[in-house]
Amino acid sequence: MSRPGTSFALAVASAVLTPVLLVIEFLALFVLGRAIYGPEYSLLAKALSVGLIVAIGLLALALPALAVVSAIRARRASTTESGRASGLATAAVVIGAIVGVAVVGAQVYLALLGTGVCGLDGC
């Protein structure tokens, strides 16, 4: 995608959808936590539970990463065409980077929460 408007729309979509995915991942951690830590569940059920939680986390991280990559390409294409960078592409890079940093922070907290280092009241 080398169009700044499309990159900006992708960045805004990642800013809207990523918090929803993080809430879903948080709820999945608690719901599937019983299968992960329960002795009555098989190793396959535990592995599938962890795999589902990790897949949701990777999807939440992929959205802002795709937005940043798309915006960088659009910014580079608009710079070569007109001599200056597009404002929408620059905004998309900034939005995607902020959302990406927030997702990484949330993933670290969820990993610490899942391992028992942190609780709901903090670390």
MIDRENVEX-301522 format. One record per residue: residue number from 0; residue in three letters; y, x, z of N, C-alpha, C, O in turn. Coordinates in Angstrom, 3 decimals. Each point is the difference from the previous one (the first is absolute). Example, Ala and Ser with C-alpha at 12.3 -4.5 7.8 and 13.67 -1.06 7.14 Angstrom:
 num residuo     n.c2     n.c1     n.c3    ca.c2    ca.c1    ca.c3     c.c2     c.c1     c.c3     o.c2     o.c1     o.c3
   0     ala   -5.690   13.190    7.800    1.190   -0.890    0.000    1.200    0.900    0.000   -0.019    1.036    0.665
   1     ser    1.069   -1.386   -1.385    1.190    0.820    0.060    1.090   -0.770    0.730    1.108    0.509    0.169
end
This chain:
 num residuo     n.c2     n.c1     n.c3    ca.c2    ca.c1    ca.c3     c.c2     c.c1     c.c3     o.c2     o.c1     o.c3
   0     met   -1.170    0.833    0.000    1.170   -0.833    0.000    1.238    0.881    0.000    0.229    0.767    0.935
   1     ser    0.548   -0.882   -1.968    1.211    0.808   -0.062    1.256   -0.861    0.052    1.092    0.471   -0.319
   2     arg   -1.241   -1.717    0.715    1.166   -0.874    0.103    0.436   -0.083    1.451   -0.819   -0.294    0.871
   3     pro    2.091    0.545   -0.591    0.478   -0.011    1.385   -0.133   -1.353    0.690   -0.288   -0.056    1.196
   4     gly    0.492   -1.025   -1.925   -0.105   -1.332    0.592   -1.408   -0.307    0.475   -0.185   -0.597    1.061
   5     thr   -0.799    0.999   -1.833   -1.393   -0.212    0.389   -0.349    0.842    1.217   -0.706   -0.462    0.896
   6     ser    1.194    1.685   -0.861   -0.243    0.866    1.152    0.652   -0.561    1.253   -0.575    0.062    1.087
   7     phe    1.771   -0.607   -1.238    0.682   -0.594    1.145   -0.753   -1.231    0.501   -0.135   -0.205    1.207
   8     ala   -0.351   -0.607   -2.136   -0.778   -1.182    0.397   -1.279    0.410    0.726   -0.396   -0.648    0.969
   9     leu   -0.247    1.710   -1.425   -1.202    0.496    0.664    0.325    0.525    1.398   -0.781   -0.190    0.932
  10     ala    1.917    0.843   -0.787    0.406    0.502    1.318    0.298   -1.147    0.959   -0.379    0.057    1.170
  11     val    1.049   -1.087   -1.652    0.284   -1.158    0.846   -1.295   -0.730    0.356   -0.170   -0.450    1.133
  12     ala   -0.743    0.332   -2.104   -1.297   -0.638    0.281   -0.779    0.798    1.038   -0.660   -0.581    0.862
  13     ser    0.730    1.896   -0.937   -0.695    0.806    1.009    0.651   -0.164    1.364   -0.693    0.017    1.017
  14     ala    2.016   -0.175   -0.976    0.683   -0.211    1.278   -0.347   -1.348    0.606    0.016   -0.151    1.222
  15     val   -0.330   -0.829   -2.056   -0.353   -1.330    0.493   -1.492   -0.080    0.356   -0.358   -0.563    1.035
  16     leu   -0.499    1.116   -1.876   -1.446   -0.140    0.198   -0.590    0.974    1.008   -1.009   -0.312    0.633
  17     thr    1.604    1.468   -0.470   -0.558    1.005    0.901   -0.031   -0.470    1.454   -1.022    0.204    0.656
  18     pro    2.072   -0.821   -0.112   -0.119   -0.496    1.374   -1.090   -1.062    0.167   -0.657   -0.069    1.039
  19     val    0.475   -0.748   -2.062   -1.073   -1.003    0.056   -1.357    0.690    0.054   -0.869   -0.396    0.776
  20     leu    0.685    1.420   -1.593   -1.263    0.736    0.017   -0.212    0.725    1.325   -1.133    0.105    0.469
  21     leu    2.202    0.395    0.136   -0.133    0.674    1.288   -0.400   -0.982    1.098   -0.793    0.339    0.878
  22     val    1.336   -1.553   -0.926   -0.398   -1.020    0.978   -1.454   -0.384   -0.210   -0.740   -0.167    0.970
  23     ile    0.320    0.025   -2.214   -1.402   -0.311   -0.293   -0.903    1.130    0.497   -1.065   -0.259    0.561
  24     glu    1.483    1.503   -0.764   -0.792    1.130    0.474   -0.070    0.024    1.523   -1.049    0.302    0.569
  25     phe    2.155   -0.618    0.092    0.040   -0.044    1.464   -0.943   -1.076    0.534   -0.747    0.237    0.949
  26     leu    0.787   -1.418   -1.564   -0.896   -1.078    0.426   -1.457    0.333   -0.305   -0.891   -0.324    0.786
  27     ala    0.649    0.967   -1.917   -1.366    0.400   -0.345   -0.538    1.030    0.978   -1.192    0.010    0.305
  28     leu    2.070    0.854    0.187   -0.422    0.989    0.986   -0.491   -0.684    1.272   -0.989    0.429    0.594
  29     phe    1.665   -1.476   -0.179   -0.423   -0.697    1.211   -1.220   -0.883   -0.238   -0.899   -0.055    0.840
  30     val    0.862   -0.628   -1.967   -1.138   -0.877   -0.288   -1.264    0.824   -0.247   -1.071   -0.317    0.517
  31     leu    1.209    1.369   -1.308   -1.162    0.823   -0.320   -0.275    1.051    1.070   -1.006    0.707   -0.063
  32     gly    1.889   -0.605    1.032   -0.233    0.939    1.098   -1.262   -0.324    0.774   -0.664    0.894    0.524
  33     arg    0.341   -2.154   -0.454   -1.244   -0.407    0.666   -1.210    0.546   -0.744   -0.962    0.455    0.619
  34     ala    1.008   -0.501   -1.936   -1.121    0.531   -0.782   -0.041    1.519    0.050   -1.074    0.597   -0.081
  35     ile    2.231    0.028    0.214    0.032    1.460    0.023   -0.538    0.536    1.322   -0.756    0.971    0.018
  36     tyr    1.141   -1.594    1.075   -0.367    0.526    1.310   -1.176   -0.716    0.649   -0.531    0.475    1.004
  37     gly    0.120   -1.602   -1.558   -1.108   -0.744    0.607   -1.342    0.664   -0.254   -0.282    0.405   -1.128
  38     pro   -0.553   -0.287    2.159   -1.305    0.639   -0.193   -0.995   -0.883   -0.745   -1.014    0.497   -0.490
  39     glu    1.287   -1.799    0.397   -0.956   -0.903   -0.641    0.117   -0.013   -1.520   -0.817   -0.626   -0.676
  40     tyr    1.822    1.309    0.130    0.186    0.025   -1.448   -0.614    1.261   -0.582   -0.034    1.051    0.641
  41     ser   -0.452   -1.179   -1.877   -0.656    1.139   -0.655    1.033    1.022   -0.473    1.203   -0.261   -0.032
  42     leu   -1.712    1.412   -0.326    0.870    1.061   -0.497    0.653   -0.410   -1.323    1.139    0.384   -0.268
  43     leu   -1.841   -1.154   -0.553    0.558   -0.472   -1.262    1.198   -0.920    0.245    1.018    0.116   -0.682
  44     ala   -1.130   -1.025    1.646    1.114   -0.900    0.311    1.198    0.785    0.512    1.144   -0.328   -0.317
  45     lys   -1.402    1.357    1.103    1.097    0.829    0.506    0.670    0.762   -1.135    1.227    0.090   -0.046
  46     ala   -2.014    0.453   -0.861    0.549    0.750   -1.131    0.800   -0.918   -0.931    1.058    0.390   -0.495
  47     leu   -1.553   -1.592    0.260    0.736   -0.939   -0.853    1.303   -0.434    0.656    1.005   -0.183   -0.687
  48     ser   -1.008    0.017    1.994    1.221   -0.376    0.715    1.055    1.091   -0.100    1.166   -0.273   -0.284
  49     val   -1.583    1.500    0.519    0.940    1.115   -0.106    0.483    0.151   -1.446    1.180    0.261   -0.234
  50     gly   -2.081   -0.424   -0.730    0.378    0.097   -1.407    1.011   -1.053   -0.407    0.910    0.282   -0.781
  51     leu   -1.056   -1.500    1.302    0.948   -1.071   -0.317    1.379    0.299    0.576    1.014   -0.215   -0.664
  52     ile   -0.976    0.704    1.884    1.284    0.328    0.631    0.685    1.141   -0.740    1.211   -0.033   -0.217
  53     val   -1.985    1.040   -0.168    0.571    1.135   -0.739    0.481   -0.447   -1.384    1.035    0.469   -0.473
  54     ala   -1.772   -1.364   -0.175    0.405   -0.478   -1.325    1.315   -0.769    0.066    0.844    0.145   -0.884
  55     ile   -0.661   -0.957    1.915    1.259   -0.728    0.157    1.144    0.992    0.239    1.097   -0.164   -0.535
  56     gly   -1.368    1.191    1.343    1.023    1.018    0.250    0.372    0.774   -1.249    1.175    0.294   -0.220
  57     leu   -2.154    0.037   -0.598    0.291    0.721   -1.240    0.787   -0.866   -0.981    0.868    0.498   -0.716
  58     leu   -1.170   -1.781    0.688    0.761   -0.903   -0.863    1.445   -0.104    0.466    0.924   -0.038   -0.814
  59     ala   -0.736   -0.008    2.129    1.362   -0.051    0.537    0.763    1.281   -0.313    1.217   -0.037   -0.185
  60     leu   -1.906    1.156    0.125    0.650    1.273   -0.325    0.187    0.177   -1.508    0.920    0.695   -0.434
  61     ala   -1.782   -1.315   -0.359    0.084    0.158   -1.451    1.211   -0.718   -0.597    0.574    0.473   -0.981
  62     leu   -0.185   -1.593    1.554    1.124   -0.753   -0.575    1.308    0.793   -0.005    0.625    0.108   -1.055
  63     pro   -0.183    0.451    2.183    1.243    0.787   -0.082   -0.163    1.293   -0.792    0.957    0.469   -0.615
  64     ala   -2.157    0.113    0.622   -0.212    1.214   -0.792    0.137   -0.291   -1.490    0.610    0.778   -0.733
  65     leu   -1.174   -1.891    0.287    0.159   -0.388   -1.403    1.457   -0.302   -0.340    0.471    0.316   -1.093
  66     ala    0.229   -0.926    2.032    1.421   -0.300   -0.237    0.809    1.277   -0.155    0.866    0.082   -0.871
  67     val   -1.136    0.918    1.707    0.735    1.263   -0.085   -0.318    0.728   -1.302    0.908    0.489   -0.673
  68     val   -2.181   -0.414    0.316   -0.387    0.687   -1.240    0.616   -0.692   -1.210    0.514    0.663   -0.900
  69     ser   -0.564   -1.984    0.875    0.576   -0.755   -1.106    1.508    0.199   -0.077    0.557    0.149   -1.088
  70     ala    0.100   -0.146    2.242    1.449    0.170    0.012    0.409    1.407   -0.420    1.016    0.173   -0.673
  71     ile   -1.793    0.824    1.059    0.313    1.371   -0.421   -0.126    0.125   -1.512    0.835    0.636   -0.643
  72     arg   -1.871   -1.239    0.073   -0.146    0.023   -1.468    1.148   -0.728   -0.684    0.534    0.477   -1.001
  73     ala   -0.155   -1.630    1.538    1.109   -0.760   -0.589    1.307    0.762    0.130    0.831   -0.014   -0.908
  74     arg   -0.654    0.677    2.038    1.219    0.782    0.217    0.071    1.176   -0.975    1.057    0.295   -0.557
  75     arg   -2.196    0.369    0.360   -0.047    1.125   -0.936    0.254   -0.469   -1.430    0.707    0.667   -0.754
  76     ala   -1.286   -1.819    0.374    0.191   -0.516   -1.354    1.450   -0.427   -0.231    0.548    0.231   -1.078
  77     ser    0.069   -0.845    2.072    1.384   -0.435   -0.187    0.962    1.192    0.013    1.059   -0.048   -0.626
  78     thr   -1.429    1.111    1.336    0.848    1.194    0.021   -0.016    0.693   -1.355    1.033    0.471   -0.475
  79     thr   -2.207   -0.412   -0.146   -0.066    0.662   -1.305    0.658   -0.830   -1.088    0.519    0.560   -0.966
  80     glu   -0.526   -1.875    1.097    0.597   -0.855   -1.026    1.525   -0.045    0.102    0.700    0.155   -1.001
  81     ser   -0.195   -0.367    2.214    1.439   -0.233    0.129    0.759    1.157    0.641    1.231    0.010   -0.020
  82     gly   -1.925    0.943    0.575    0.667    1.121    0.621    0.243   -0.175    1.488    0.344    0.962    0.687
  83     arg   -0.517   -2.179   -0.178    0.112   -0.206    1.441   -1.095   -0.949    0.464   -0.509   -0.808   -0.776
  84     ala    0.155    0.918    2.048   -1.113   -0.770    0.540    0.396   -1.459    0.213    1.161   -0.316    0.259
  85     ser   -2.141   -0.549   -0.374    0.229   -1.428    0.199    0.112   -0.310    1.489   -0.730    0.561    0.817
  86     gly    1.644   -1.450   -0.477    0.182   -0.393    1.392   -1.190   -0.784    0.533   -0.379    0.159    1.161
  87     leu   -0.214   -1.004   -2.001   -1.170   -0.760    0.433   -1.186    0.908    0.279   -0.743   -0.221    0.957
  88     ala    0.563    1.227   -1.775   -1.116    0.924    0.215    0.205    0.806    1.273   -0.954    0.253    0.736
  89     thr    2.176    0.146   -0.476    0.287    0.734    1.234   -0.222   -0.893    1.216   -0.548    0.445    1.008
  90     ala    0.971   -1.696   -1.100   -0.232   -0.940    1.097   -1.489   -0.234    0.217   -0.452   -0.134    1.137
  91     ala   -0.309    0.085   -2.225   -1.442   -0.191    0.121   -0.666    1.194    0.678   -0.940   -0.172    0.776
  92     val    1.419    1.375   -1.060   -0.535    1.194    0.660    0.289   -0.056    1.498   -0.871    0.294    0.819
  93     val    2.089   -0.668   -0.470    0.387   -0.059    1.413   -0.809   -1.072    0.733   -0.509    0.251    1.092
  94     ile    0.387   -1.438   -1.680   -0.761   -1.077    0.635   -1.460    0.392    0.148   -0.592   -0.192    1.062
  95     gly    0.011    0.736   -2.114   -1.399    0.412    0.063   -0.244    1.096    1.021   -1.025   -0.004    0.682
  96     ala    1.949    0.937   -0.571   -0.158    1.081    0.975    0.106   -0.519    1.428   -0.772    0.416    0.865
  97     ile    1.711   -1.313   -0.605    0.142   -0.561    1.342   -1.234   -0.807    0.378   -0.502    0.115    1.118
  98     val    0.016   -0.928   -2.041   -1.198   -0.795    0.271   -1.207    0.923    0.187   -0.843   -0.251    0.861
  99     gly    0.756    1.307   -1.656   -1.116    0.943    0.135   -0.018    0.695    1.348   -1.064    0.161    0.598
 100     val    2.231    0.255   -0.108    0.076    0.643    1.315   -0.389   -0.990    1.098   -0.694    0.364    0.950
 101     ala    1.141   -1.618   -1.080   -0.363   -1.013    0.984   -1.497   -0.273   -0.005   -0.595   -0.196    1.059
 102     val   -0.018    0.182   -2.231   -1.437   -0.234   -0.099   -0.775    1.147    0.636   -0.974   -0.234    0.715
 103     val    1.390    1.458   -0.963   -0.690    1.149    0.603    0.107   -0.067    1.515   -0.980    0.266    0.697
 104     gly    2.145   -0.615   -0.175    0.157   -0.153    1.444   -0.886   -1.098    0.560   -0.617    0.170    1.052
 105     ala    0.553   -1.296   -1.749   -0.857   -1.101    0.446   -1.474    0.380   -0.063   -0.777   -0.391    0.871
 106     gln    0.379    1.157   -1.903   -1.399    0.413   -0.114   -0.382    0.955    1.119   -1.111   -0.069    0.526
 107     val    2.019    0.952   -0.164   -0.274    0.918    1.114   -0.166   -0.793    1.286   -0.917    0.260    0.779
 108     tyr    1.803   -1.229   -0.553   -0.110   -0.821    1.206   -1.299   -0.805    0.001   -0.663   -0.093    1.034
 109     leu    0.291   -0.486   -2.170   -1.244   -0.767   -0.065   -1.218    0.892    0.208   -0.978   -0.424    0.616
 110     ala    1.024    1.650   -1.120   -1.109    0.923    0.231   -0.107    0.360    1.479   -1.101    0.066    0.547
 111     leu    2.235    0.165    0.094   -0.012    0.293    1.431   -0.406   -1.224    0.817   -0.642    0.126    1.043
 112     leu    1.015   -1.296   -1.519   -0.396   -1.234    0.662   -1.500   -0.226   -0.137   -0.657   -0.427    0.949
 113     gly    0.119    0.713   -2.123   -1.432   -0.183   -0.235   -0.865    0.971    0.774   -1.126   -0.333    0.370
 114     thr    1.632    1.525   -0.122   -0.780    0.984    0.744    0.172   -0.133    1.509   -0.712    0.650    0.765
 115     gly    1.645   -1.479   -0.338    0.189   -0.227    1.427    1.025    0.905    0.641    0.183   -0.064    1.216
 116     val    0.493    0.904   -1.974    1.019    0.881    0.556    1.238   -0.810    0.368    0.618    0.247    1.036
 117     cys   -0.255   -1.210   -1.875    1.158   -0.847    0.256   -0.479   -1.431    0.253   -1.105   -0.386   -0.381
 118     gly    1.957   -0.370    1.025   -0.267   -1.413    0.237    1.127   -0.829   -0.571    0.892    0.526   -0.667
 119     leu   -0.931   -1.840    0.929    1.058   -0.864   -0.504    1.329    0.247    0.705    1.056   -0.345   -0.531
 120     asp   -1.098    0.940    1.724    1.227    0.274    0.723    0.552    1.388   -0.270    0.990    0.393    0.618
 121     gly   -1.594    0.351   -1.512    0.474    1.327   -0.376   -1.032    1.071    0.244   -1.126   -0.282    0.410
 122     cys    1.518    1.508   -0.663   -0.930    1.124    0.155    0.160    0.660    1.359   -0.702    0.964    0.304
end
